[in-house]
Amino acid sequence: MAAAAAAAAAAAAASSSSDDAKHAFIIPTKVRNLSLHLSTAQYDIPYAVLLLLFESLLCVQIINRIPYTEIDWEAYMEEVEDYLSGERNYVNIHGGTGPLVYPAGFLYVYQLLRYLAGGDGSDVRRAQFVFAVLYVMNAAVVLTLYTLVLRLKRRSRSFGETKGEVEIAAAAAHTSWSWRVAMGLCCLSKRIHSIFVLRLFNDAPAMLLLYLSTLLFARSMWRTGCFVFSLGVSIKMNVLLFAPGLLILLLQSQPNLLGTVICLSICASVQLILGAPFLMTYPVSYLRKAFELDRVFFYKWTV
């Protein structure tokens, strides 16, 4: 009798343990299913929108809580003032940090920013909020590029010896969340936030146009992309560092050499049109200063 009772107790305990185990895995299973569901393509855009909302709030908090540090904004405004006063000789256009060394597009963009910042560039706080908008736009373009790559990887990924719908879904979810984590990390860069909303550097509009041109290239809009790319070059020459890669892509994507020549002609035409007021008056001065390819950059000026 005692043995039978012990056996019955052991069976009851085993049954209870089995039930507890089943209940213990209810929540993880639900979480796993939710993760698989949220990793699908229909949630790509909502996820990016949430990141952009986070970015918007973060930019506002940075502007409100972290003091602005003057580095180049006043110099930019002084250079724009020289241009507005009628000066067309690039050698004579100066700011507090030295002569102007950016192409003509820079002057046009910062002329607009000067108007938005109180008409004379004195309202720096308003300028910071304008750059916050530029930052969110830049983030939107970058996140769109990430999303395009993620969707491409979903379509092209080979899952090797993975068998069964559950395993395939799990592998696809892993890919999705890996890319989404990377997208989230893009929103946490202290350096990029500083360049945009605390320093107001011309890297901001220049890189926005570069990423926008990259998005256009990804959609095979090569001529429009070249136009936007050249606009970026007209603001800051560092965008030109991407030109060798762009040339290779043009040679690969265009049906013939003429197509590549047309795209390059678009790039050159933008520079000629934007630089016309200076090229028609002091061409040598403009080419020497705006495209100063022999400039020496020092580490102490990096941000």
Secondary structure, 3 states (H helix, E strand, C coil): CHHHHHHHHHHHHHHHHHHHHHHHCHHHHHHHHHHHHHCCHHHHHHHHHHHHHHHHHHHHHHHHHCCCCCCCHHHHHHHHHHHHCCCCCHHHCEECCEECCCCHHHHHHHHHHHHHCCCCCCCHHHHHHHHHHHHHHHHHHHHHHHHHHHHHHHHHCCCCCCCCHHHHHHHHHHHHHHHHHHHHHHCCCHHHHHHHHHCCCCHHHHHHHHHHHHHHHHCCCHHHHHHHHHHHHCCCHHHHHHHHHHHHHHHHHCCCHHHHHHHHHHHHHHHHHHCHHHHCCCHHHHHHHHCCCCCCCCHHHCC
